[in-house]
Amino acid sequence: PARYYAVTKNGCTGVKQCVFGRLGSKTAVVLFGDSHAWMWLPALVNVASSDGFKLVLIWMPGCPAASLSVWNPDTHSVLTACNSFRSSSVALIKKLAPALVLLASRTTNMYGAHHELFSNAAWQAGLEKTIGALKTKATAVAVIGDITAFNVQLPECLATYPEHVQHCSVSNPNKEVDEHVAAERAAAKAEAVAYIDPQPWLCTKTCSPVIGSMAAYFDSLHVTAVYAAYLSIEFQVALKHLV
């Protein structure tokens, strides 16, 4: 399945709509970004419940955490609603004053104004701006790095090659797509915040769509809820000194 939590499927606004974990806890963690924030929810709900903090998901489809004006392919114009959503969300997060904000976004094949691909420099600068706006003495920020995208259609490819699933694998990094993993890592380093790298949990020199007995991806860009939940312990370790 793509998700466990139906309330989150079209995005989450504000700090009260999509709240999980220990709801009465005074310690809050915000998961903020686009669908690549949303996809990690099954992992982080388990951590929140186990470690005793409140988890608040804030996300908008197609709207990365980085302060960038992204292109809307449906309207052939800049997605102005994204900029408004990001600004209002940052203000609400600052008012909430959580212990930690986790930023996660898709970086693959992302376009800006005039339908031009973002440069690494632009992506890094945009993410640094968001980190800078959220980071305070009371609120730590961490970046969950992007995952390698597939340039084959999943799960259709697995349905076509059920006995030869590695036919659907891709190299890591995948040179067939444009991505900004390095820019995210650089932004985290420049702003002196933690960078959580999910790549070792998904890929070696290649990325397989099946890991163990699990379909790890529900499409070419997102992990399944099942595999995200499986990674709960990995996230728990990654967050150990952050919350």
Backbone torsions as a table, in degrees:
resi	resn	phi	psi	omega
1	PRO	NA	150.2	178.2
2	ALA	-74.4	-32.2	-173.1
3	ARG	-151.7	160.2	172.9
4	TYR	-105.7	-23.4	-166.1
5	TYR	-115.9	99.2	-173.4
6	ALA	-61.8	-31.3	-177.4
7	VAL	-61.7	-20.0	-174.5
8	THR	-95.0	-4.6	-162.7
9	LYS	-66.4	-26.5	-178.3
10	ASN	-106.3	12.7	-177.0
11	GLY	109.1	160.3	-179.9
12	CYS	-132.9	123.7	178.8
13	THR	-111.6	155.5	178.9
14	GLY	71.2	-173.9	-176.7
15	VAL	-111.7	10.5	-178.3
16	LYS	-122.2	-14.5	-173.9
17	GLN	-71.4	-43.9	-173.2
18	CYS	-126.8	85.3	-175.8
19	VAL	-120.9	134.7	-172.9
20	PHE	-138.9	176.8	177.9
21	GLY	80.7	-141.5	179.6
22	ARG	-84.3	95.1	-170.4
23	LEU	-63.3	-27.5	-178.3
24	GLY	-90.5	2.4	-176.8
25	SER	-70.1	145.7	175.2
26	LYS	-83.8	-9.9	178.0
27	THR	-96.8	119.3	-178.6
28	ALA	-114.7	142.2	172.3
29	VAL	-124.2	131.2	179.8
30	VAL	-106.3	132.6	173.5
31	LEU	-106.6	113.7	-167.0
32	PHE	-130.2	133.9	176.2
33	GLY	157.1	-141.2	179.9
34	ASP	-109.7	-150.9	-177.3
35	SER	-63.2	-17.3	177.1
36	HIS	-80.6	-13.2	165.8
37	ALA	-81.0	-48.0	-179.3
38	TRP	-56.0	-37.4	-174.0
39	MET	-69.2	-21.2	179.7
40	TRP	-87.9	-0.4	-177.7
41	LEU	-56.1	-45.1	-178.9
42	PRO	-59.7	-30.3	176.3
43	ALA	-72.8	-46.7	-170.8
44	LEU	-79.1	-25.9	173.4
45	VAL	-61.8	-41.9	179.0
46	ASN	-62.6	-40.8	178.8
47	VAL	-66.5	-43.4	179.7
48	ALA	-60.7	-43.7	-179.8
49	SER	-66.1	-39.3	-178.8
50	SER	-72.9	-41.8	-174.0
51	ASP	-95.0	-3.1	170.7
52	GLY	81.6	33.6	174.5
53	PHE	-121.2	164.0	178.3
54	LYS	-91.7	130.4	-179.2
55	LEU	-109.7	124.0	-179.8
56	VAL	-114.2	118.5	177.0
57	LEU	-95.4	127.3	175.0
58	ILE	-129.8	114.8	-178.2
59	TRP	-152.9	155.6	176.1
60	MET	-135.9	133.0	179.0
61	PRO	-56.4	130.5	175.5
62	GLY	73.5	12.5	-175.4
63	CYS	-121.5	97.0	-177.1
64	PRO	-70.0	159.9	177.9
65	ALA	-67.0	-32.6	179.8
66	ALA	-59.3	139.7	-178.2
67	SER	-76.6	85.4	-177.2
68	LEU	-140.4	147.3	173.9
69	SER	-90.5	110.6	-174.7
70	VAL	-96.7	156.4	-177.3
71	TRP	-84.7	137.3	175.9
72	ASN	-101.1	107.8	-176.6
73	PRO	-66.9	-20.9	-179.5
74	ASP	-75.2	-37.3	-177.6
75	THR	-103.7	-7.4	-177.8
76	HIS	57.2	45.3	179.2
77	SER	-155.9	172.5	177.7
78	VAL	-66.5	138.9	179.2
79	LEU	-80.2	82.6	-175.3
80	THR	-64.1	-29.1	179.0
81	ALA	-62.0	-28.7	178.4
82	CYS	-65.2	-45.9	-179.6
83	ASN	-61.5	-41.1	178.9
84	SER	-65.6	-44.3	179.4
85	PHE	-60.9	-44.7	-178.0
86	ARG	-63.9	-45.5	-179.0
87	SER	-62.1	-46.8	-178.9
88	SER	-67.3	-36.4	-179.8
89	SER	-67.3	-42.2	178.1
90	VAL	-60.2	-42.5	179.1
91	ALA	-62.6	-41.8	179.6
92	LEU	-68.2	-38.4	178.4
93	ILE	-64.4	-42.8	179.3
94	LYS	-62.5	-37.4	177.9
95	LYS	-67.7	-38.2	178.0
96	LEU	-66.6	-32.9	-179.0
97	ALA	54.5	59.0	179.5
98	PRO	-69.7	164.0	176.4
99	ALA	-69.6	-31.4	-174.7
100	LEU	-150.9	141.1	169.7
101	VAL	-118.0	125.0	176.1
102	LEU	-101.4	123.5	-179.9
103	LEU	-104.5	130.9	178.9
104	ALA	-146.3	132.0	-175.9
105	SER	-149.3	152.8	168.1
106	ARG	-72.6	134.1	175.7
107	THR	-116.1	-5.5	-173.8
108	THR	-78.6	128.1	174.5
109	ASN	49.9	50.2	179.1
110	MET	-98.6	134.0	-174.8
111	TYR	-115.0	145.7	175.7
112	GLY	-106.4	-153.9	-178.5
113	ALA	-56.1	143.7	179.8
114	HIS	64.1	21.5	175.9
115	HIS	57.6	44.6	177.0
116	GLU	-111.4	138.0	178.8
117	LEU	-61.7	141.3	175.8
118	PHE	-68.5	146.1	171.2
119	SER	-83.6	162.2	174.9
120	ASN	-59.8	-39.6	-178.9
121	ALA	-63.0	-42.2	-179.8
122	ALA	-66.1	-41.7	-179.3
123	TRP	-65.2	-43.9	179.0
124	GLN	-60.9	-46.0	-179.2
125	ALA	-62.2	-40.8	179.5
126	GLY	-64.8	-39.9	179.6
127	LEU	-71.7	-38.5	177.0
128	GLU	-59.8	-38.5	179.9
129	LYS	-62.7	-43.7	179.3
130	THR	-66.6	-44.3	178.3
131	ILE	-58.4	-46.6	-179.6
132	GLY	-60.6	-34.1	-179.6
133	ALA	-72.5	-26.5	-174.3
134	LEU	-99.2	-27.6	-172.9
135	LYS	-75.9	126.5	175.9
136	THR	-137.5	179.2	176.1
137	LYS	-63.9	-29.5	-178.2
138	ALA	-92.8	-21.2	-174.6
139	THR	-119.9	116.8	173.9
140	ALA	-86.5	157.3	177.3
141	VAL	-128.1	142.1	173.7
142	ALA	-137.7	148.2	179.3
143	VAL	-106.5	124.8	170.5
144	ILE	-89.8	114.4	-175.6
145	GLY	-63.0	159.6	179.6
146	ASP	-74.2	162.4	177.1
147	ILE	-101.8	161.5	177.2
148	THR	-70.1	130.5	178.7
149	ALA	-87.8	152.1	176.5
150	PHE	-97.5	142.0	174.0
151	ASN	-104.3	21.0	168.4
152	VAL	-117.2	156.5	-178.5
153	GLN	-82.4	119.4	175.1
154	LEU	-112.4	142.7	3.1
155	PRO	-88.6	8.9	-178.1
156	GLU	-57.4	-38.5	-179.5
157	CYS	-63.5	-40.6	178.8
158	LEU	-66.0	-35.2	178.0
159	ALA	-66.8	-31.2	180.0
160	THR	-77.7	-33.6	-176.7
161	TYR	-125.9	62.2	-175.6
162	PRO	-65.0	-24.2	179.8
163	GLU	-99.0	-2.4	-177.9
164	HIS	-139.5	61.9	-171.1
165	VAL	-65.1	-24.0	-179.8
166	GLN	-70.6	-11.1	172.2
167	HIS	-61.6	-22.4	-177.5
168	CYS	-96.9	1.1	179.6
169	SER	-72.0	162.6	175.3
170	VAL	-132.7	158.9	178.2
171	SER	-72.4	158.1	179.0
172	ASN	-127.5	111.8	1.9
173	PRO	-73.4	159.4	179.7
174	ASN	-89.5	105.2	-176.1
175	LYS	-73.9	-4.7	179.2
176	GLU	-83.9	-6.3	-179.8
177	VAL	-126.5	158.0	176.3
178	ASP	-96.5	123.6	-178.7
179	GLU	-142.0	169.1	-173.7
180	HIS	-131.1	40.5	177.9
181	VAL	-61.4	-44.6	-179.5
182	ALA	-62.6	-36.8	179.7
183	ALA	-66.5	-37.8	178.3
184	GLU	-66.4	-43.6	178.8
185	ARG	-62.1	-42.2	-179.7
186	ALA	-65.5	-38.6	178.9
187	ALA	-64.1	-43.3	178.3
188	ALA	-61.6	-42.0	179.7
189	LYS	-65.7	-43.7	-178.7
190	ALA	-63.4	-34.8	-179.4
191	GLU	-93.3	2.8	177.6
192	ALA	57.8	45.7	175.4
193	VAL	-120.3	164.6	-177.1
194	ALA	-71.1	147.2	175.0
195	TYR	-122.1	120.6	179.5
196	ILE	-100.9	116.1	-173.9
197	ASP	-99.5	108.6	179.5
198	PRO	-82.7	-6.7	-174.8
199	GLN	-56.2	-44.3	-179.9
200	PRO	-63.8	-19.2	179.0
201	TRP	-83.4	-8.7	-174.3
202	LEU	-125.8	-30.3	-168.5
203	CYS	-139.0	155.0	164.2
204	THR	-112.9	-120.4	171.7
205	LYS	-76.6	-17.1	174.3
206	THR	-129.4	163.3	174.9
207	CYS	-114.7	120.8	-179.5
208	SER	-97.5	138.8	178.0
209	PRO	-73.5	-14.1	177.3
210	VAL	-121.8	128.1	178.4
211	ILE	-126.5	119.6	-172.1
212	GLY	63.1	-124.8	177.9
213	SER	-103.5	12.2	-173.5
214	MET	-110.6	140.2	165.6
215	ALA	-75.5	114.4	-172.5
216	ALA	-80.6	-20.9	-175.2
217	TYR	-127.4	137.2	175.5
218	PHE	-93.9	-14.9	167.5
219	ASP	-154.7	-169.3	-172.9
220	SER	-71.3	-9.3	-173.0
221	LEU	-124.1	-9.9	-170.6
222	HIS	-135.0	144.7	174.0
223	VAL	-78.8	156.3	176.1
224	THR	-75.0	158.3	175.1
225	ALA	-61.6	-37.1	179.6
226	VAL	-61.1	-46.5	-177.6
227	TYR	-73.8	-35.2	175.6
228	ALA	-59.7	-45.4	178.7
229	ALA	-61.8	-37.3	177.7
230	TYR	-60.3	-28.6	-178.4
231	LEU	-87.9	11.3	-177.4
232	SER	-56.2	-43.2	-178.0
233	ILE	-65.6	-37.7	178.0
234	GLU	-62.2	-42.4	178.1
235	PHE	-68.2	-37.8	179.2
236	GLN	-59.3	-42.6	177.5
237	VAL	-65.7	-42.6	-178.7
238	ALA	-63.2	-32.3	-176.6
239	LEU	-92.8	-0.7	-171.0
240	LYS	-52.5	-42.0	-175.9
241	HIS	-103.9	11.7	-177.5
242	LEU	-104.9	-28.0	-177.4
243	VAL	-105.8	NA	NA
